[in-house]
Amino acid sequence: MAASRSVLVIEDDQDTRDLYVTVLSISGFTVQTARTGMEGFTRACESRPGVILTDLGLPTIDGWELVRRLKADARTADIPVIVITGRTTSELDEMASSLGTRVLLKPCPPDMLVSEVERVLSAD
């Protein structure tokens, strides 16, 4: 079972990553970070966070491929994933639904980020 109040933030932009870490830490979450898709996958397997927040435009493997790998691996398949992206495409909701993820659009207000993490964790 995943750790209840821990969040893994996978984001290559340092300013955005730092913002998410600050907002989530102030809200009482334990936060780990990763800068690339592969680093995020490795961290998720090792730490089994309560929820994973990931950007789509990541180095090494993109966010969708990362989610596919997480959902296919027994160690991480049950961890909820929230995709945070500035991209808006007609396929976004369809892709998210097919992979069992939630989507938040950037810029994401801090209260919305915390609310969504709380909601996902309480549903788990």
C-alpha positions in Angstrom: 0.0 0.0 0.0 1.3 3.5 -0.9 2.3 5.9 1.8 -0.7 8.1 2.6 0.5 11.7 2.7 3.5 11.5 0.5 3.7 13.0 -3.0 6.2 12.5 -5.7 6.5 15.6 -8.0 8.0 14.8 -11.4 8.7 18.1 -13.1 11.7 19.3 -15.1 11.2 23.0 -14.6 12.9 23.9 -11.4 10.7 27.0 -10.6 7.5 25.0 -11.1 8.9 22.0 -9.1 9.9 24.3 -6.2 6.4 25.9 -6.2 4.7 22.5 -6.0 7.1 21.4 -3.2 6.4 24.6 -1.2 2.7 24.5 -1.6 2.4 20.8 -0.8 4.9 20.9 2.1 3.0 23.8 3.7 -0.2 21.7 3.4 1.3 18.9 5.4 2.6 16.5 2.7 5.9 14.8 2.5 7.3 15.6 -0.9 9.9 14.0 -3.1 11.0 15.2 -6.5 12.4 14.0 -9.8 13.4 15.9 -12.9 13.1 13.3 -15.6 10.7 10.5 -16.5 13.2 7.7 -15.7 14.2 9.3 -12.4 10.5 9.6 -11.5 9.8 6.0 -12.4 12.8 4.8 -10.3 11.8 7.0 -7.3 8.2 5.8 -7.5 9.2 2.2 -7.4 11.5 2.8 -4.5 9.4 5.0 -2.3 5.8 4.1 -3.3 4.3 7.6 -2.7 0.6 8.1 -2.0 0.2 10.1 -5.2 2.3 11.1 -8.2 2.2 14.5 -9.9 3.8 14.6 -13.3 4.3 17.0 -16.1 4.0 15.6 -19.7 7.0 17.3 -21.3 9.8 15.4 -19.4 13.3 14.5 -20.4 14.2 10.7 -21.0 10.6 9.5 -21.3 7.6 11.8 -21.6 4.8 11.9 -19.0 2.4 9.6 -20.9 5.1 6.9 -21.3 5.9 7.3 -17.6 2.2 6.8 -16.7 2.1 3.7 -18.9 5.1 2.2 -17.2 3.8 3.0 -13.7 0.5 1.4 -14.5 2.2 -1.7 -16.0 4.5 -2.3 -13.0 3.1 -4.2 -10.0 5.1 -2.0 -7.6 3.4 1.2 -8.8 0.2 0.2 -10.5 -2.0 1.2 -7.6 -0.5 4.7 -7.1 -2.8 7.4 -8.3 -1.3 9.8 -10.9 -2.2 13.4 -11.6 -0.9 14.9 -14.8 -0.3 18.6 -14.7 0.2 20.2 -18.1 0.0 23.4 -20.1 -0.9 21.5 -23.2 -4.5 21.4 -24.2 -5.4 19.0 -27.0 -8.5 17.2 -28.0 -6.9 13.9 -27.0 -5.9 15.0 -23.5 -9.0 13.8 -21.6 -9.2 10.7 -23.7 -5.6 9.7 -23.0 -6.0 10.5 -19.3 -9.1 8.5 -19.0 -7.6 5.5 -20.8 -4.6 5.5 -18.4 -6.7 6.2 -15.3 -5.2 9.5 -14.5 -6.5 12.9 -13.5 -5.5 16.1 -15.4 -4.8 19.6 -14.0 -4.0 22.4 -16.4 -1.1 24.9 -15.8 -1.1 27.3 -14.4 -2.7 25.5 -11.5 -3.7 27.6 -8.6 -2.1 26.3 -5.3 -5.5 25.7 -3.6 -6.6 23.6 -6.6 -3.4 21.6 -6.5 -3.8 20.8 -2.8 -7.6 20.0 -3.2 -6.9 17.6 -6.0 -4.2 15.8 -4.1 -6.4 15.6 -1.1 -9.3 14.3 -3.2 -7.3 11.6 -4.9 -5.7 10.4 -1.6 -9.1 10.3 0.1 -10.5 8.2 -2.7 -7.6 5.7 -2.6 
